[in-house]
């Protein structure tokens, strides 16, 4: 009788021990899986919080102002009535671009050209904002890209823990998909656009001041070819005029507009067309 009791007790201890071991693995797997779920959820929240990145509406309007201002300059011939199409477009984008640094009271092409001598500073402020946004965006993406992988479940895979391993595989797939996607995110394109637009803004500022100064103090070479070498041929005609070597019909009156100002405006506008890829 005693031997039977001892044997039963041993069997009870063996089964109880096995049961405790299995329960311990389940409890451990459950705790580890909850921790992994928190990691994935945290990553997902940061992933979803990454905003879309593109040039701001203000920067796009700045571009349109430069583009249509150059088109208007191409339309101007002294003593000839100019086309209304481009000036109407310029007024529209100018009025859409609400800036305290730009006057709202402009009614003629000359007035708006005078206002645009202030425009370079306005656009530069917009570009600085985009530059900061692109850097912040790139830094956020970099942090997510460099995030470490998920920890593995430390328990054995068996019948009692199988469901936890299946859930883990789903989490791992979800996490991996986000990691792969974030590798394609970058602020580099916008940063390149900012560089190109900053160069265009500087060239545009020089060109507008060149037109205004030409009426006030005589022509001064805007040196656009320093920024766009493609405009060097157009500047040669201007250089000849400034050096007293140009032909009179190309250097004065309507001839100057046709042979000096229009080619520079057209060439600069073509450079703007080359960088519009948003």
C-alpha positions as CSV (number, residue, x, y, z in Angstrom):
1,X,0.0,0.0,0.0
2,X,2.8,2.4,0.9
3,X,4.6,1.6,-2.3
4,X,1.5,2.4,-4.3
5,X,1.2,5.7,-2.5
6,X,4.8,6.6,-3.2
7,X,4.5,5.6,-6.9
8,X,1.3,7.7,-7.2
9,X,3.0,10.7,-5.6
10,X,6.0,10.4,-7.9
11,X,3.8,10.3,-11.0
12,X,1.8,13.3,-9.6
13,X,5.1,15.2,-9.2
14,X,6.3,14.3,-12.7
15,X,3.1,15.4,-14.3
16,X,2.8,18.6,-12.2
17,X,6.4,19.4,-13.0
18,X,5.8,19.0,-16.8
19,X,2.7,21.1,-16.5
20,X,4.5,23.9,-14.7
21,X,7.2,23.9,-17.3
22,X,4.7,24.2,-20.1
23,X,2.8,27.0,-18.4
24,X,6.1,28.9,-17.8
25,X,6.9,28.8,-21.5
26,X,3.4,30.1,-22.4
27,X,3.6,32.9,-19.8
28,X,7.1,33.9,-21.1
29,X,6.0,33.7,-24.7
30,X,3.0,35.9,-24.0
31,X,5.1,38.5,-22.2
32,X,7.7,38.6,-24.9
33,X,5.1,38.9,-27.6
34,X,3.5,41.9,-25.9
35,X,6.8,43.6,-25.7
36,X,7.3,43.0,-29.5
37,X,3.8,44.3,-30.2
38,X,4.8,47.5,-28.4
39,X,7.9,47.9,-30.5
40,X,6.0,47.4,-33.7
41,X,3.2,49.7,-32.7
42,X,5.7,52.4,-31.7
43,X,7.5,52.1,-35.0
44,X,4.2,52.1,-36.9
45,X,3.1,55.3,-35.1
46,X,6.4,57.1,-36.1
47,X,6.1,55.7,-39.6
48,X,2.6,57.0,-40.0
49,X,3.6,60.4,-38.6
50,X,6.1,61.0,-41.4
51,X,4.5,63.7,-43.5
52,X,4.5,63.8,-47.2
53,X,7.3,66.1,-48.4
54,X,7.2,68.3,-51.4
55,X,7.8,71.9,-52.3
56,X,5.4,74.2,-50.4
57,X,2.6,76.1,-52.1
58,X,4.5,79.4,-51.5
59,X,7.6,78.1,-53.2
60,X,5.5,76.9,-56.2
61,X,3.9,80.3,-56.4
62,X,7.3,82.0,-56.2
63,X,8.4,79.9,-59.2
64,X,5.3,80.9,-61.1
65,X,5.9,84.6,-60.3
66,X,9.4,84.3,-61.7
67,X,8.3,82.4,-64.8
68,X,5.4,84.7,-65.8
69,X,7.4,87.9,-64.9
70,X,10.1,86.7,-67.5
71,X,7.3,86.0,-70.0
72,X,6.0,89.5,-69.5
73,X,9.4,91.0,-70.1
74,X,9.6,89.0,-73.3
75,X,6.3,90.6,-74.3
76,X,7.4,94.2,-73.8
77,X,8.4,96.2,-76.8
78,X,8.7,99.9,-76.4
79,X,5.9,101.7,-78.3
80,X,4.0,98.4,-79.0
81,X,1.0,97.3,-77.1
82,X,1.8,94.1,-75.2
83,X,-0.2,90.9,-75.0
84,X,-2.5,90.7,-72.0
85,X,-2.2,86.9,-71.5
86,X,1.0,86.7,-69.5
87,X,0.4,89.9,-67.5
88,X,-2.9,88.5,-66.4
89,X,-1.2,85.2,-65.3
90,X,1.4,87.2,-63.5
91,X,-1.1,89.3,-61.6
92,X,-3.0,86.2,-60.6
93,X,0.0,84.3,-59.1
94,X,1.3,87.6,-57.6
95,X,-2.0,88.2,-55.8
96,X,-2.2,84.5,-54.7
97,X,1.2,84.9,-53.1
98,X,0.3,86.7,-50.0
99,X,3.4,88.3,-48.4
100,X,3.6,91.3,-46.1
101,X,6.9,92.2,-47.9
102,X,5.1,92.6,-51.3
103,X,2.7,95.5,-52.0
104,X,-0.8,94.6,-53.0
105,X,-1.3,97.9,-54.9
106,X,0.2,97.2,-58.3
107,X,-1.7,98.0,-61.5
108,X,0.9,98.2,-64.3
109,X,3.8,96.0,-65.5
110,X,6.3,98.6,-64.4
111,X,4.9,98.7,-60.9
112,X,5.0,95.0,-60.5
113,X,8.6,94.8,-61.9
114,X,9.6,97.4,-59.3
115,X,7.9,95.3,-56.6
116,X,9.8,92.3,-57.8
117,X,13.1,93.9,-56.8
118,X,12.1,92.9,-53.3
119,X,11.1,89.4,-54.3
120,X,14.5,87.7,-53.9
121,X,14.3,88.0,-50.1
122,X,10.7,86.8,-50.0
123,X,11.6,83.6,-52.0
124,X,14.8,83.0,-50.0
125,X,12.7,82.9,-46.8
126,X,10.4,80.3,-48.4
127,X,13.4,78.2,-49.5
128,X,14.9,78.2,-46.1
129,X,11.7,76.8,-44.6
130,X,11.6,74.1,-47.2
131,X,15.3,73.4,-46.6
132,X,14.7,73.0,-42.8
133,X,11.7,70.7,-43.5
134,X,13.7,68.5,-45.8
135,X,16.5,68.1,-43.3
136,X,14.1,67.3,-40.5
137,X,12.3,64.8,-42.8
138,X,15.6,63.1,-43.7
139,X,16.7,62.9,-40.1
140,X,13.4,61.3,-39.1
141,X,13.7,58.8,-42.0
142,X,17.3,58.0,-41.0
143,X,16.3,57.2,-37.4
144,X,13.6,54.8,-38.6
145,X,15.9,53.2,-41.2
146,X,18.6,52.6,-38.6
147,X,16.1,51.1,-36.0
148,X,17.2,47.6,-34.9
149,X,15.2,44.5,-35.8
150,X,12.8,42.7,-33.6
151,X,14.0,40.4,-30.8
152,X,13.3,36.7,-31.2
153,X,11.0,34.7,-28.9
154,X,13.3,32.9,-26.5
155,X,11.0,29.9,-25.7
156,X,10.8,26.6,-27.5
157,X,8.4,26.3,-30.4
158,X,5.9,23.6,-29.5
159,X,2.1,23.0,-29.4
160,X,1.5,25.2,-26.4
161,X,3.5,28.1,-27.8
162,X,2.7,27.7,-31.5
163,X,0.1,30.5,-31.6
164,X,2.6,33.0,-30.2
165,X,5.1,32.1,-32.9
166,X,2.4,32.6,-35.6
167,X,1.6,36.0,-34.2
168,X,5.3,36.8,-34.0
169,X,5.7,36.0,-37.7
170,X,2.9,38.3,-38.6
171,X,4.4,41.1,-36.6
172,X,7.8,40.5,-38.1
173,X,6.3,40.7,-41.6
174,X,4.5,43.9,-40.8
175,X,7.6,45.5,-39.2
176,X,9.8,44.3,-42.2
177,X,7.4,45.8,-44.7
178,X,7.6,49.3,-43.0
179,X,11.4,49.0,-42.8
180,X,11.6,48.3,-46.5
181,X,9.2,51.1,-47.4
182,X,11.1,53.7,-45.3
183,X,14.3,53.0,-47.3
184,X,12.6,54.7,-50.3
185,X,11.8,57.8,-48.3
186,X,14.2,60.7,-48.7
187,X,14.3,64.5,-48.6
188,X,17.1,64.6,-51.1
189,X,14.9,65.5,-54.1
190,X,13.5,68.6,-52.3
191,X,17.0,69.6,-51.2
192,X,18.1,69.4,-54.8
193,X,15.1,71.5,-55.9
194,X,15.9,74.1,-53.2
195,X,19.5,74.4,-54.6
196,X,18.2,74.8,-58.1
197,X,15.5,77.3,-57.1
198,X,17.9,79.3,-55.0
199,X,20.1,79.7,-58.0
200,X,17.1,80.7,-60.2
201,X,16.0,83.2,-57.6
202,X,19.4,84.8,-57.5
203,X,19.6,85.0,-61.2
204,X,16.0,86.4,-61.4
205,X,16.9,89.1,-58.8
206,X,19.9,90.2,-60.8
207,X,17.9,90.3,-64.0
208,X,15.1,92.4,-62.5
209,X,17.5,94.8,-61.0
210,X,19.3,95.0,-64.4
211,X,16.1,96.1,-66.1
212,X,15.3,98.7,-63.4
213,X,18.9,100.0,-63.1
214,X,19.1,100.3,-66.9
215,X,16.3,102.9,-66.8
216,X,17.8,104.7,-63.8
217,X,21.6,104.6,-64.2
218,X,22.3,102.8,-67.4
219,X,22.9,99.1,-68.1
220,X,24.9,97.0,-65.7
221,X,25.9,93.5,-66.7
222,X,23.8,91.1,-64.5
223,X,26.4,88.4,-65.0
224,X,23.7,85.7,-65.4
225,X,26.2,83.4,-67.0
226,X,28.0,83.1,-63.7
227,X,24.9,81.2,-62.5
228,X,23.9,79.7,-65.9
229,X,26.8,79.3,-68.3
230,X,24.2,78.5,-71.0
231,X,23.4,82.3,-71.1
232,X,27.0,83.3,-72.0
233,X,26.1,83.8,-75.7
234,X,23.2,86.1,-74.8
235,X,25.5,88.1,-72.5
236,X,28.1,88.6,-75.3
237,X,25.7,91.0,-77.1
238,X,25.2,93.0,-73.8
239,X,29.0,92.9,-73.2
240,X,29.6,94.5,-76.6
241,X,27.1,97.2,-75.9
242,X,28.6,98.0,-72.5
243,X,32.1,98.0,-74.0
244,X,31.1,100.4,-76.8
245,X,31.7,97.7,-79.4
246,X,28.1,96.7,-80.1
247,X,26.0,97.8,-83.0
248,X,23.7,100.8,-82.3
249,X,20.6,99.0,-83.5
250,X,21.2,96.2,-80.9
251,X,22.1,98.5,-78.0
252,X,19.5,101.2,-77.8
253,X,15.7,101.6,-77.7
254,X,13.6,98.7,-79.0
255,X,16.7,97.1,-80.5
256,X,18.1,96.6,-77.0
257,X,14.9,94.9,-75.9
258,X,15.0,92.6,-78.9
259,X,18.7,91.7,-78.9
260,X,19.7,92.0,-75.3
261,X,16.8,91.8,-72.8
262,X,14.5,89.4,-74.6
263,X,17.2,86.7,-75.2
264,X,18.2,86.9,-71.6
265,X,14.6,86.7,-70.3
266,X,13.9,83.8,-72.7
267,X,17.1,81.9,-71.7
268,X,16.4,82.3,-68.0
269,X,12.8,81.2,-68.5
270,X,14.1,78.1,-70.3
271,X,16.4,77.3,-67.3
272,X,13.3,77.5,-65.1
273,X,11.4,75.1,-67.3
274,X,14.3,72.6,-66.9
275,X,14.0,72.4,-63.1
276,X,10.2,72.1,-62.9
277,X,9.7,68.5,-62.0
278,X,7.3,68.5,-59.1
